[in-house]
């Protein structure tokens, strides 16, 4: 059984952080590791983290960067698992068997796995259903992208891809995903199951960051040499409409 490392970065994450931690602890897969990287907080986050005493959990302070993607990179450096994924501090796994399902899929000679997510309100009402589809490299030109919070990546593959860029405030995860999905070393798998319940209101979902996100997305599409970046950006946003009506 391969070890799976889950990375959580947090700043002022209370009270939702408790649900994220509980959803990890409740995973029935036992060869697991939880890496938490936290920044200075004033809402009781640090006090709560001091109460977490599991042998499979390692907690580190991000003393320097203040950038969530640099914090993820720090988590990647500390992680010991052969596979890693991201669990945001206000999200939670869909059920207690997510990591078990992921490990079984990785027995099929893949190095990148993605699935589906639910986007929910602060009151746990389902707002969007992000159901992915089977990968087609040409679809990247039409704005297709699996949800970042549903992805799991093999350590050996991530070593080839490198770390998340800190040049983008909101969309560095999109850049990282494009780099993975355009790689010649990609061996991709899809699990048609819900992986995560993601809270609406993060940097990538709140309306106040939409313009910044679109500007960054366009730069990232050019950086990763999509043929028609403006066209890809338009379709990337149109695709989200379907998530509200499924």
N, C-alpha and C positions, 0 to 999 in steps of 0.2 A: 504494500500500500504506500503510495507516494505521499509525502508530507505536503500539505497545502497551507500556505501562509496567506492570511488576510490582513491587509493594511488599512488602518483607519487613521486619518489625520483629523485633529479637532482643535478648535479654538472657541471658547464660550459655547459648548455643546449641550448644556443642560436645558431641559430634562431629557431630551430625545436620545442623548448618548446612552442612557440606561437601557433603552429598548434595543439599540444596536448591539451593545455588549451582551444582553440576554439572548438575542437571536443567534449570536455566535456561540455562546456557551451551550445553547440547546441543540446544537448540531450533533447528530448521532455519529458522525465520522470522528474517529478518535485521533488519527495522526494529523493533528491540526495545530496551527500556531497563529496567535493574534498579536500583531505588531501595532501598537498605538503610538503615534507621534503627536505631541501636543505643543501648543504655543501658549504664551502668557494669557491667562483668562481671569475674569473677575466675577464669574457667575457660579462658582463652586465646582467647576470642572476638575481642577487640580486636586481639590479635597476628595472628590469622588474617586478619582483615579488611584489615590493612595489606599483605598479600601479594597482594590481588586488584587487578589492574592492567588491566582491560578498559575500553575507551573508552565502552562502553555502560552501565557501572556507576557509579553515584554513591552515595557513602557519607556519611551525616550522623550526628552524635551528638545524641541527645535529652538535653539538659543539664538540663532543668527538670521535665518532667512526671512521669516514672516510671509513666505510664499507657499501656498498649499501644494503646488506641484514640486517645489524643492523638498517639501516635507514628505511627499510620496516617494521621491527619489531616496530620501534618507531611510524611509521604511524598506525600500527595495534593497538597500545596502545591508540592513540589519537582518532581513528575512533569510531563513535557512531552508525554506521549503523548495521542493522541485517544481511546484506550481504556485502562482500567486494570483490574488484577485484583490479588488478594492471594495470596501464597505464604508460608505460615508457615515459620519457620526450621527446623522439624523435619518438614516435609512435602516432597513432591517431585511434579513433573509425571508423569503416567501414562506418557507416551512423548515422543519428540522432535518430534512434529508437532502438539502441542496448540495452540500459538499460530497455526500456519498454519490449522488448522481453525476457530479462533475468528475470525480475520480474514475467512475466506470467509463465515462466517455473518453478519458485520456488513455485508456487501454487500447484505443483504436489507432495508435500511431499518429496522433495529432499534436500540435504545439500551440494552438490557439482555439479557444472555445467561447461561443457566445450563446445567449438565450434571449428570453423576453423579460420585460419588467412592467410593473404597475406604477403609475405615478399617482400619488394620493395626497389629499389635503391634510392639514394639521389635525383635522378631526377624523382622519382615516377614511374619508370618502374617496372612491376611485374617480379620478379626473381623466386619466388617459390610460389606454392599454397599448403599450409599445410591443407589438408582436412582430418579431423579425421574420426573415425569410431566408431561404438557402442562399449562400454566397455566390455571387456572380461578379467577377472583377469589373466587368463593364458597367455594372450598376453604380460603382463609385462615381462615375461621370454624371450620373443622374441624381446625385445627392444621397444615395443610400449609405447608411451607416448603422451598425448594430449599437445598442445602448452600451456605453462604456461600463456602467455598473453591473452589466451581466457577463463581462468577459473574464476569462481566466487564461493565463499565459504561462507556458513552460519556461523555466528559468534559463535554459540553454538558448532558447529563441530570444528572450528578452535581452540577454547579453549581447546578441548580434544587433538588436534594434537600438539599444542605448537607453538613456533616461528621458524623462519628460523635459521639454523645453520650459525655461522660466521667462521666455520672451512674451508669452501670452498670459493675460490675467484670467481669462475665462475658458478659452478654447484649446488649451494645451493638450487636453485629452483627445480632441479631434485630430490634432496633429499626430499624436502618438499612434492613434488607431490607423490613420492613413499610412503611416510608415510601416506598421505591421502588415496591413492588408495589401500593400503594394510590393511587399518583399518577395523575392524569388524563393526564399526558404520557408514560406508559409505552408503549413499543413493544417487546414482549418476544419473545425467541426461545429455543428449546430445542435443545440438541445432545445426542442420545441416545448419548453416548460418555463414557467415564471421563476425567475431567480431572486429578484429583489423587489421590495416595495420601497419606492423612492419618494421622499417627501418633496412636494412642490414648494418652490421658494428658494432653491439653491441658486448659485451664480448662473448656472446654465438654463434655469427655468424661469426665474423672475423677470418681469417685464422691464424693470429698470436697467437690466444688463443686456437687453436684446440688441440694441444698436451696437454696443461694444462687441458682442458676440458675432454679429454679422460681419463687422469690419475685420475681426480676427479670422473668422472662417474664410473670408475671401483671400486674405494674405496666405493662409495655410494651404488653400487649394492651389494657389500660384506656386507656393514653395514646393509642394509635392507634385507639381507638373500635371495637374488635371488639364485637359485640353481646352475646355470652355468654362473657366471659373465662375463667371457671372451666371451662366446657365445652370451650373451645378448648384450654386448657392440658392437660386430661385426654387429649384426642385427639392433641395434639402429642406426648405421651410414648408413647401406645399405638402410634402410627405407627412408632416406632423398632423395635418387636418384629419387624416384617416384615423389617427389614434384617439380622436374624440368621439368617433361615431361607431367604432367596432364594439 
